[in-house]
Amino acid sequence: MIEHATFGRTGHSSTRVIFGGAALGSVSQETADGVLEVLRAHGINHLDTAASYGDSELRIAPWLAGHRDDYFLATKTGDRSGDAARASLERSLTRLGVDHVDLVQLHNLVEEDDWEQAHAPGGALEALLAAREEGLTRFVGITGHGVRIPRMHLRSLARHDYDSVLLPYNFTMRADSRYRDDVETLIGLCAERDVAVQVIKAVARGRWPAQSSGEHRSWYRPLEDPGAITRAVHYVLGRPGLFLDSSSDYELLPQILAAASSPGPVPSDDEMSADVEAIGIEPLFDGAELERI
């Protein structure tokens, strides 16, 4: 059984593994239905998708038609102006076949120009707060990638009392001093203010080699070794207050859920370092141009 925890101030008892809907962006409905059956078998009750995840919202919609009340449903908009963000949310509701989502998030709010526009009068935040008042969403959050995002989330939380944050978190990222101090401050602040913290890229191995061939189900290269995947999952879930979004490679979902269903001690730094060396795990982000992924 996968542990549940209250998702910030929402009051929802979410499974600590959240389904990352990017996994359904370019699959058939038959494949999507199979993935969603796996989720149901493990009791996952929180779905996180986005307007930019290809056909993900469309693939989730048939499942929601019969099970909407079983899930905390989140989506995202990458638009920064108010009109565009409102249109994005309305389009997501149509694609999902619902009259509201539980959470809508400003997607990848890391760059200065995006941040300023989203928070300006007439910007995306203003529009999403209005949509909340109208009942189109219950909560509003923010997401982002890269080593700079914890600091930007802190800035965002100083501007507005967001309900959730989402960011990458794994052993190699915490080894980066640019990231580590900020993420610790962010997690502490979120605990004080009851802001939900979702983390992504827990099972990332690195970037795909330039000459790699074959089908890639995620833009990054995921871990493949079952032991390393288990340790990576336990590294995140061993820390109270964190929720783990599953990989965009849907074939890893059973391994991630199996690891989460069998909690163990938090792996030591030596164990995690051994995986880094043996597998060749590398950081995904460089603090500059790779942050926009």
C-alpha positions as CSV (number, residue, x, y, z in Angstrom):
1,M,0.0,0.0,0.0
2,I,1.3,3.4,-1.0
3,E,1.4,5.9,1.9
4,H,-1.1,8.8,1.9
5,A,-0.4,12.3,3.2
6,T,-2.5,15.5,3.2
7,F,-1.6,17.5,0.1
8,G,-0.7,20.9,1.7
9,R,-3.7,23.0,2.7
10,T,-6.1,21.3,0.2
11,G,-7.3,18.8,2.7
12,H,-6.9,16.0,0.2
13,S,-5.3,12.8,1.4
14,S,-3.1,12.1,-1.7
15,T,-1.0,9.1,-2.4
16,R,2.6,10.2,-2.0
17,V,3.2,9.1,-5.6
18,I,1.3,11.4,-8.1
19,F,0.8,10.2,-11.6
20,G,2.8,12.4,-14.0
21,G,0.5,12.8,-17.0
22,A,3.3,13.6,-19.5
23,A,3.5,9.8,-19.8
24,L,0.3,9.9,-21.9
25,G,1.2,12.7,-24.3
26,S,1.8,10.5,-27.4
27,V,0.2,7.1,-26.7
28,S,-2.9,5.4,-27.9
29,Q,-6.1,5.4,-25.8
30,E,-5.6,1.6,-25.4
31,T,-2.1,2.2,-23.9
32,A,-3.4,5.0,-21.7
33,D,-6.2,2.8,-20.4
34,G,-3.7,0.2,-19.5
35,V,-1.6,2.7,-17.6
36,L,-4.6,4.0,-15.8
37,E,-5.6,0.5,-14.7
38,V,-2.1,0.1,-13.1
39,L,-2.7,3.4,-11.2
40,R,-6.1,2.2,-10.0
41,A,-4.7,-1.2,-8.9
42,H,-2.2,0.7,-6.7
43,G,-4.8,3.1,-5.4
44,I,-3.2,6.3,-6.9
45,N,-5.6,9.1,-6.4
46,H,-3.8,12.2,-7.8
47,L,-3.4,12.9,-11.5
48,D,-1.1,15.7,-12.7
49,T,-1.2,16.7,-16.4
50,A,-0.7,19.9,-18.4
51,A,-2.1,21.7,-21.5
52,S,1.3,21.2,-23.1
53,Y,1.5,17.4,-22.6
54,G,0.3,16.5,-26.1
55,D,-2.8,14.3,-25.9
56,S,-2.5,13.6,-22.2
57,E,-5.7,15.5,-21.1
58,L,-7.6,13.7,-23.9
59,R,-6.3,10.3,-22.8
60,I,-7.3,10.9,-19.2
61,A,-10.8,12.2,-20.0
62,P,-12.5,8.8,-20.7
63,W,-11.3,7.5,-17.4
64,L,-12.5,10.6,-15.5
65,A,-16.0,10.1,-17.0
66,G,-16.6,7.2,-14.6
67,H,-14.2,8.0,-11.8
68,R,-13.9,11.9,-11.4
69,D,-14.6,11.8,-7.7
70,D,-11.8,9.3,-7.1
71,Y,-9.0,11.7,-8.1
72,F,-7.4,15.0,-7.2
73,L,-7.0,16.5,-10.7
74,A,-4.3,19.0,-11.6
75,T,-3.3,20.6,-14.9
76,K,-1.0,23.4,-15.9
77,T,-0.8,26.4,-18.3
78,G,2.4,27.8,-19.8
79,D,0.7,31.0,-20.8
80,R,1.8,34.2,-19.1
81,S,-0.9,36.7,-20.1
82,G,-4.3,36.6,-18.3
83,D,-6.4,36.1,-21.4
84,A,-4.2,33.3,-22.7
85,A,-4.0,31.6,-19.4
86,R,-7.8,31.7,-19.0
87,A,-8.3,30.3,-22.5
88,S,-5.8,27.5,-21.7
89,L,-7.6,26.5,-18.6
90,E,-11.0,26.5,-20.3
91,R,-9.5,24.4,-23.1
92,S,-8.1,22.0,-20.5
93,L,-11.5,21.6,-18.9
94,T,-13.1,20.8,-22.3
95,R,-10.3,18.3,-23.1
96,L,-10.6,16.6,-19.7
97,G,-14.4,16.6,-19.9
98,V,-14.8,18.2,-16.4
99,D,-16.3,21.4,-15.1
100,H,-13.4,22.2,-12.8
101,V,-9.9,21.0,-11.8
102,D,-8.7,20.8,-8.3
103,L,-5.4,22.5,-9.0
104,V,-4.1,24.7,-11.9
105,Q,-0.4,25.5,-12.0
106,L,1.7,28.2,-13.7
107,H,4.0,26.0,-15.7
108,N,7.8,26.4,-15.5
109,L,7.9,29.9,-14.1
110,V,11.7,30.2,-13.9
111,E,12.7,33.0,-16.3
112,E,12.6,36.7,-15.2
113,D,10.5,37.9,-18.2
114,D,8.0,35.1,-17.7
115,W,7.8,35.7,-14.0
116,E,7.2,39.5,-14.4
117,Q,4.5,39.0,-17.0
118,A,2.6,36.3,-15.1
119,H,2.5,38.4,-11.9
120,A,1.7,41.7,-13.5
121,P,-1.8,43.2,-13.6
122,G,-3.6,41.4,-16.4
123,G,-1.2,38.5,-16.1
124,A,-1.8,34.7,-15.7
125,L,-1.9,34.7,-11.9
126,E,-4.7,37.3,-11.8
127,A,-6.7,35.3,-14.3
128,L,-6.3,32.0,-12.5
129,L,-7.3,33.6,-9.2
130,A,-10.5,34.9,-10.9
131,A,-11.1,31.4,-12.3
132,R,-10.8,30.1,-8.8
133,E,-13.5,32.5,-7.6
134,E,-15.7,31.2,-10.4
135,G,-15.2,27.6,-9.4
136,L,-13.1,26.5,-12.4
137,T,-10.3,25.5,-10.1
138,R,-10.0,25.0,-6.3
139,F,-6.3,25.8,-5.9
140,V,-3.5,27.6,-7.8
141,G,0.2,26.5,-7.8
142,I,3.5,27.0,-9.6
143,T,6.0,24.6,-11.2
144,G,9.5,24.8,-12.6
145,H,12.7,23.1,-13.7
146,G,16.3,23.5,-13.1
147,V,18.7,24.5,-10.3
148,R,17.4,28.0,-10.2
149,I,13.8,27.1,-9.6
150,P,13.9,26.8,-5.7
151,R,14.9,30.5,-5.5
152,M,12.3,31.5,-8.0
153,H,9.6,29.6,-6.1
154,L,10.7,31.5,-3.0
155,R,10.3,34.7,-4.8
156,S,6.9,33.6,-6.1
157,L,5.7,32.7,-2.6
158,A,6.8,36.1,-1.4
159,R,4.5,37.6,-4.1
160,H,1.5,35.3,-3.7
161,D,0.5,32.6,-1.2
162,Y,0.4,29.7,-3.8
163,D,-1.1,26.4,-2.7
164,S,1.6,24.1,-4.2
165,V,5.1,24.1,-5.8
166,L,6.6,21.5,-8.1
167,L,10.3,21.2,-8.9
168,P,13.0,18.6,-9.6
169,Y,14.6,16.9,-6.6
170,N,17.1,14.0,-6.5
171,F,20.5,13.1,-5.1
172,T,22.6,14.7,-7.8
173,M,20.7,17.9,-7.7
174,R,21.1,18.2,-4.0
175,A,24.9,17.8,-4.5
176,D,24.8,21.2,-6.4
177,S,25.4,24.0,-3.9
178,R,23.4,26.4,-6.1
179,Y,20.4,24.3,-5.6
180,R,20.8,22.7,-2.2
181,D,20.6,25.7,0.1
182,D,17.7,27.2,-1.8
183,V,15.7,24.0,-1.8
184,E,16.2,23.4,1.9
185,T,14.9,27.0,2.5
186,L,12.0,26.4,0.2
187,I,11.0,23.1,1.8
188,G,11.1,24.7,5.2
189,L,9.0,27.6,4.2
190,C,6.4,25.3,2.5
191,A,6.2,23.3,5.7
192,E,5.5,26.5,7.7
193,R,2.9,27.7,5.3
194,D,1.3,24.4,4.5
195,V,2.2,24.6,0.8
196,A,2.3,21.2,-0.9
197,V,5.7,20.2,-2.4
198,Q,5.8,17.9,-5.5
199,V,9.0,16.7,-6.9
200,I,9.9,15.5,-10.4
201,K,13.0,13.8,-12.0
202,A,13.5,11.5,-9.0
203,V,14.6,8.6,-11.4
204,A,16.5,10.7,-13.9
205,R,19.9,9.3,-15.0
206,G,20.9,12.3,-17.3
207,R,20.5,13.6,-20.8
208,W,20.3,11.2,-23.7
209,P,23.6,10.8,-25.6
210,A,23.7,12.8,-28.8
211,Q,23.9,9.7,-30.9
212,S,21.4,7.6,-29.0
213,S,18.9,5.6,-31.0
214,G,15.6,3.8,-30.4
215,E,12.3,5.1,-28.9
216,H,12.6,7.6,-26.0
217,R,9.5,7.9,-23.9
218,S,10.9,10.8,-21.9
219,W,13.1,13.8,-22.9
220,Y,15.7,12.7,-20.2
221,R,17.3,9.4,-19.8
222,P,15.8,7.5,-16.9
223,L,17.3,5.0,-14.6
224,E,16.8,1.4,-15.6
225,D,18.4,-0.7,-12.8
226,P,15.6,-1.8,-10.4
227,G,17.8,-1.4,-7.4
228,A,18.7,2.2,-8.3
229,I,15.1,3.1,-9.1
230,T,14.1,1.8,-5.6
231,R,16.8,3.8,-3.9
232,A,15.9,6.9,-5.8
233,V,12.2,6.6,-4.9
234,H,13.1,5.9,-1.2
235,Y,15.4,8.9,-1.3
236,V,12.4,11.1,-2.0
237,L,9.7,9.4,-0.1
238,G,11.9,9.0,3.0
239,R,11.6,12.7,3.5
240,P,8.3,13.6,5.0
241,G,6.2,16.2,3.2
242,L,7.4,15.4,-0.3
243,F,5.1,14.0,-3.1
244,L,6.8,12.2,-6.0
245,D,5.5,12.7,-9.6
246,S,6.0,9.5,-11.6
247,S,8.2,9.5,-14.7
248,S,7.1,10.4,-18.2
249,D,8.3,7.0,-19.2
250,Y,5.2,5.0,-18.5
251,E,7.0,1.7,-18.6
252,L,8.8,2.6,-15.4
253,L,5.5,3.2,-13.6
254,P,5.2,-0.4,-12.2
255,Q,8.8,-0.2,-10.7
256,I,8.2,3.2,-9.2
257,L,4.9,2.1,-7.6
258,A,6.4,-1.2,-6.4
259,A,9.2,0.8,-4.7
260,A,6.7,3.2,-3.1
261,S,4.6,0.3,-1.9
262,S,7.6,-1.2,0.0
263,P,9.1,1.7,1.9
264,G,12.5,1.2,3.3
265,P,15.2,3.3,5.1
266,V,16.4,6.4,3.4
267,P,19.5,5.4,1.4
268,S,22.7,6.8,2.7
269,D,24.8,9.3,0.7
270,D,27.4,6.5,0.2
271,E,24.7,4.3,-1.4
272,M,23.5,7.0,-3.6
273,S,27.0,8.0,-4.6
274,A,27.7,4.4,-5.5
275,D,24.8,4.5,-7.9
276,V,26.1,7.7,-9.4
277,E,29.5,6.2,-10.1
278,A,28.3,2.8,-11.2
279,I,25.5,3.9,-13.5
280,G,27.0,7.3,-14.6
281,I,24.2,9.5,-13.3
282,E,24.6,13.1,-14.4
283,P,22.8,16.3,-13.6
284,L,20.0,17.3,-16.0
285,F,20.3,21.1,-15.7
286,D,23.1,23.6,-16.1
287,G,21.6,26.7,-14.5
288,A,21.2,28.5,-17.8
289,E,19.7,27.5,-21.2
290,L,18.7,24.1,-20.1
291,E,16.3,25.4,-17.5
292,R,13.5,26.0,-19.9
293,I,12.9,22.2,-20.6
